[in-house]
Amino acid sequence: AAGLGAVGLLEIAFDSAGGGARVHAATALTSLSVDPAVMTAMRESGAVGRFRDCLLDGSLPPALRGVLEGLVELADGDETADRELSPPGRGRRRRRMGAGSSGGTQAARRARWRSWGAASWRAFSSPGDDTSMVPRLVVQGTDVDCVLGTIEARGSHEPGVAEAGCMAVRNFFLTAPVDETASEALLPRALSIVSDVAMAHGQIDLGTLEQALAALRAILHHKSSLASRLEGNFVSVITSDTQTGLRPIACGNRNVVYHCVSLLGSILRGASSIRDEYVNNTVSGGLVDFIMDANADDLDAQCQMEAAMDLLCFLSGSSYKSRMALLDEDLSKATSIIKAVVKAMKKYPQSAPIQGCGCMVFHNIALDNKLRTDICEEGGVGQVVSSLSILADDAQLVMRALRALSNLMGGALVGILRTIDSASIIINAMKRHPQDLCVQVEGASALWALSATRDNALNSEIVDLDGASVIASAMSQFIASGKMHEKGLAAIWSLCSLVSNEAKETVGRVAINPVVNGLAASVCSDQVVSNGLGCLKCLSTISAIRTLLEESGSIDLVYSCLWIHLQNHSVVQSGLAALCNITINTEANEVMLISEDELAIIVHIMRYHQNVQQVQGNAIQVLKNFTFSPENLAIMGNDPHLPELIRSAKATHRICFQGRADDLLQLLPDRLQ
């Protein structure tokens, strides 16, 4: 009924309009003519005769001529037999001989399919330039099912049919709603038929392959889980060298490569078993060439670049094996990948997907200091910092950029880091996203890496820009996050180790409570406790901070950490070093009192780590500090094991620990007599 109602309007449009509108009107009439009642109405109205007369005009545009020839042939022929195998509205008969419009060689028939078959099928969703004059057609799933039947029956030996059919399938699935019932039957069938077309023609014909790949992407747009069915042979077709030498993912045709890249991203994400097998030099080279050859003036270039960068990001981070396959075993591909990523980031500075993927590629492939240096020399660090500045409001991008900087700092020259204002941009990024845990964790990690360059000027700049205060605020904000404490404590420890006493006091006053609270909140984490005790050791060298430590209850916390991590020699070594500073105040000529339980913890540590010289040295120094108080000396004299452990340390390590061991033995009762 809808078709009959539209026929009159379309005939008027065809007669009165010009240019592309006539093509669209004829295309719509062709699609509607699949209904016999519509075809009968067109014959009775004389429309078919007018179309036949139009074909006598030698100046008729090729696109319009192709559509009209198909429509006239459909109207004149005996379409009942061929209609079962033809796409919607394409029930033309194929003449066996002669110079008829559908006869001739396979190449000629293919050309006709391109001119009128594909143009007509595009009526599913592509009305053309002037959409105001052509009504949008509502196509049912049964129509697409008929198209799929035609492709299945004739697509393997008629490339033109395959190409036009895949175009129709693509356009339908891009625009038409697909309900759950259709998705259960229609989508898998479409995927199977179109993938067969891609494998049949992909090795010899890029035109058909392009349409098949585009159709597959449209199908996966509706049901991404179907990507798991496109493994094995299909992936091999688009990634590997074929017998004909055609490499689709590196063929130079940007549309074909774009579809290959997008499909590979969908397939390999869910196919870990075959992922490493198909990541090879062809894939790596194809991606690099695709990125390097992008034309910024092309309207589709940014979408293409985003897809390529996304796949590159995924492959570089999915597994060590795929990363090495991407870079090549001797890392020969690393330089070309770095240059391609830098170029893409420079070309599209406002694209968050491109900038974010670029940052993650740098983070993933910076496996050693040489690669870090190569990335920095090609401008990678500067580009990452630039993206942080330009897209500072995008939390996801900021997180990725900060993560990349954490890995790249070790390969950057200090002068470059100063020039690009790295400290300021990192701290401002953290200030802009105070409620985002990932940004704060990666920001603290980046500041830690920046301070680890061991440049006093850079560390002083971080302190002057309130870097320690920003980290302390994040640790207080996310008190339950062990990762925040781990990175934040490491950054503060690194800062305190390399700045002046004045700057250290500034850091301590803003960070001491978050440090103690973070240490208490994650007291069971070896890494957090090690970093926290390192902070306390550095901060306790300042008299004013030592007083704050005593008031905050950090002494009891240190002993708790020592007892919980008794077996970890690096943790107890840091804890004992912190006690060496905290327990004695040389300016006030005071020493803290020790309890029997606290002394027992130190004795247990000495017994457990008898072969670790630094642990024994720190323990002996703490014990020597305690001897400045008669009360402490009395408690220490009551422990029967302490003299024996001190003698064992001397004998094992053949040193006297700067005379402290002998001093202790003289002060303690000799129980061997």
Summary of the structure (lengths in Angstrom):
residues: 673
radius of gyration: 37.3
end to end distance: 117.1
largest distance: 129.9
contacts: 2348
relative contact order: 0.03
helix: 73%
strand: 1%
